[in-house]
Protein backbone atom coordinates (compact mmCIF):
# COMPACT_ATOMS: atom_id res chain seq x y z
CA UNK A 1 0.00 0.00 0.00
CA UNK A 2 1.38 3.37 -1.01
CA UNK A 3 1.35 6.27 1.38
CA UNK A 4 2.99 8.76 -0.94
CA UNK A 5 4.31 9.39 -4.41
CA UNK A 6 7.14 11.85 -4.89
CA UNK A 7 9.15 13.06 -7.86
CA UNK A 8 12.64 12.78 -6.41
CA UNK A 9 14.41 10.27 -4.23
CA UNK A 10 15.54 12.76 -1.56
CA UNK A 11 11.94 13.83 -0.91
CA UNK A 12 10.82 10.19 -0.75
CA UNK A 13 13.52 9.40 1.82
CA UNK A 14 12.57 12.48 3.86
CA UNK A 15 8.91 11.41 3.85
CA UNK A 16 10.01 7.93 4.89
CA UNK A 17 11.92 9.36 7.89
CA UNK A 18 8.92 11.51 8.90
CA UNK A 19 6.60 8.49 8.93
CA UNK A 20 9.12 6.57 11.06
CA UNK A 21 9.62 9.45 13.48
CA UNK A 22 5.96 10.37 13.89
CA UNK A 23 4.36 6.94 14.11
CA UNK A 24 7.11 4.32 13.99
CA UNK A 25 6.02 3.18 10.53
CA UNK A 26 8.49 0.99 8.66
CA UNK A 27 8.36 1.83 4.97
CA UNK A 28 10.19 1.15 1.74
CA UNK A 29 10.80 3.27 -1.33
CA UNK A 30 10.30 1.93 -4.84
CA UNK A 31 10.56 3.62 -8.22
CA UNK A 32 7.78 3.50 -10.81
CA UNK A 33 8.31 1.49 -13.98
CA UNK A 34 8.68 4.73 -15.95
CA UNK A 35 11.26 6.08 -13.49
CA UNK A 36 9.31 9.30 -12.90
CA UNK A 37 7.93 8.62 -9.42
CA UNK A 38 9.18 7.25 -6.13
CA UNK A 39 6.56 5.52 -4.01
CA UNK A 40 6.80 5.20 -0.24
CA UNK A 41 4.91 2.08 0.76
CA UNK A 42 4.13 0.35 4.02
CA UNK A 43 4.00 -3.27 3.03
CA UNK A 44 2.81 -5.70 0.45
CA UNK A 45 -0.40 -7.55 1.20
CA UNK A 46 -1.99 -10.62 -0.33
CA UNK A 47 -5.64 -9.69 0.21
CA UNK A 48 -7.37 -6.50 -0.87
CA UNK A 49 -9.32 -6.35 2.40
CA UNK A 50 -6.04 -6.20 4.34
CA UNK A 51 -4.84 -3.30 2.21
CA UNK A 52 -8.06 -1.38 2.82
CA UNK A 53 -7.68 -1.99 6.56
CA UNK A 54 -4.11 -0.66 6.45
CA UNK A 55 -5.31 2.49 4.72
CA UNK A 56 -7.84 3.07 7.50
CA UNK A 57 -5.18 2.51 10.18
CA UNK A 58 -2.80 4.91 8.47
CA UNK A 59 -5.45 7.61 8.19
CA UNK A 60 -6.13 7.29 11.93
CA UNK A 61 -2.43 7.34 12.89
CA UNK A 62 -0.18 10.08 14.22
CA UNK A 63 1.37 10.29 10.76
CA UNK A 64 -1.92 11.54 9.23
CA UNK A 65 -0.98 15.27 9.28
CA UNK A 66 2.01 14.50 7.04
CA UNK A 67 0.06 12.60 4.41
CA UNK A 68 -1.18 14.67 1.50
CA UNK A 69 -4.26 13.22 -0.15
CA UNK A 70 -5.40 9.65 0.35
CA UNK A 71 -3.11 6.58 0.39
CA UNK A 72 -3.82 4.11 -2.37
CA UNK A 73 -3.14 0.60 -3.56
CA UNK A 74 -0.52 0.89 -6.29
CA UNK A 75 -0.87 -2.47 -7.96
CA UNK A 76 -3.36 -5.20 -7.50
CA UNK A 77 -3.46 -8.35 -9.59
CA UNK A 78 -6.81 -10.05 -9.68
CA UNK A 79 -6.34 -13.84 -9.50
N, C-alpha and C positions, 0 to 999 in steps of 0.2 A: 504494500500500500504506500503510495506516494504522499508525502506531506509537503512537498514543495518542488517547484521546477525553477531553476535559475540558469542564466545565460553564461556565467563563467564559474570556473572551478573554485576560485577563492571565495566567492559569495556562497556557494554550496557548502564549503567547509565551515564557513562562519555560521551559517544557519544550523549546521550539524552540531557545532559546539554550543550554540544557544539552546537547542532542544535538550542536550545532555545536561547543561548547567541548570536549566529551569525546571526540568521534570525527570531527569535521569534517564531519558530515552536513548536507547542504543540504536543508531541509524547507520545506513550505508549510503554511499553516493555512487550513482551509475550514470553513464552518458547515453543519450538517445542514439538510436541507430544512425541518424543523420549527422550526429556530432554537434548539434546546435543547442542542446539543452543538457543540463545536469540535474538529475532527479535525486532528491533525498528521500529515502524510503525506510520504513520501520522494519518490515519483515515480509517475507514471502508467505503466503498462506495457500492451502490446498482447497479450501471451501469458500465460496463467495460470502456466505453468511458470516464467517469468521472475519473477513475483511471489512464487512459493514459494521460489525461490532467494534473492531479496532478504530474505525473512523469515529464512531460515537465516543469511545474512550478518549481519543486524542482531543476531540472538540470539548470535552469536559475537563481536560487536564490543565495544569499550571502553564503549559506551553501555549495554550490557546491564544493569548495576546500577540504572540510572535508569528502566528500562522495567518497568511494573507489568503483570503478566499476559502475554498473548501477542499480538503484532501480528497484524493480520488484514487481509483484502482487503475493503474497504468496499463496492465495487460491481463486479459483473462481469456483463457482458452476453454471453450465449451467442449466437454468430452462426451 
